[in-house]
Amino acid sequence: YLTLSTVGPAQLEVWVTPAGIATGLHYGPDKVRFLTPVPPGRNVRTHVKLVAVEAKGGGRTLVTTENTVEIEGLDKPALIATALSLVLS
């Protein structure tokens, strides 16, 4: 779960901050697959891919991303997660 905790901040940092959005909330993971444990002392890197943007009405937009957390020096990722964020305007 420590590795999963990197997904929310990375997801918001990639698209909320550059877009100048005032309020973006990490809504939570939708689907998570833990593939490989992270060995002690290894660095991880999160790749975020935009999957969908859906207007929910009332100034709310649901954003879905696919997040892959890679482990330095290993071919298999630590986890792959589909995550949701809610943007309020």
N, C-alpha and C positions, 0 to 999 in steps of 0.2 A: 504493500500500500504506500510505502514511501516513494517508490518509483511512480506510482499512479498520481501522487500528489503534485508531480511536476507538470502534468497535463493541463490543468486549469489555468495556472499563470501563463504558461507558454501560449495557450490558445488565445487568451485575451491580449497578450503582448503583441502577437503577430498582426492582428487586424483591428482591434479596438483603438489602441494608441495611435497608430498611423492615420486612422480615419477620423480622429478627433472626436470620437464618441464620448459623451460625458458619463453615461451610465451603462456598463456592461457587466452582467453577472454570470459567473460560471454556474450553469443550471444543473450540471452533474453528468456523470458518464451514462451513456445509453447501452453500450456493449463493451465489455473489456475481456481481452484474452491475454493472460500471463503466459509468455512463451519460454523465457529463460531467466533464471535468477541473476541478479547483478552481483558479481564478485566484489568483495571489499576492495576499496581503493580505486575502482574503475570509474571513469567519467561516462556520463550519459548525455545524449543529445536528442531533443524532441523535434520531429518533423511534423508540421501541421498542414493539412490539405483541406481546403474549403469544399464541402460536399453539397450543402444546401442552405438557402436563405428563404425563410417563409414568414410572411406577414401574418400576425395573429390578431390584428385589430387593436384599437385602443392605444396606439403608439408603441406596440410591442412587436418585436421581430425575433424569431427563433433561428439561431445559426447552428448548423451541424458541421462538425469537422471530424476528419479522420486523423488520429495522432499515432505516430510510431516513435517509440523510445528506443534508440539504438545504444548499444554498449560499445565503448571504445575497444577496438581490437577483436571483436567477435562478429561473425557473420549474421547470426540469428538475433533479432531484436528482443529486448526485455519484455515489451508488451505492445499490443495494438489496441487502441481504444477509440470508439466513436463517442464524441462528447458534444454536449449541448450548451449553448450560451444564450442568454436572453438580453436583448438590447432594448432599452427604454428610451423613448424620445418625447 
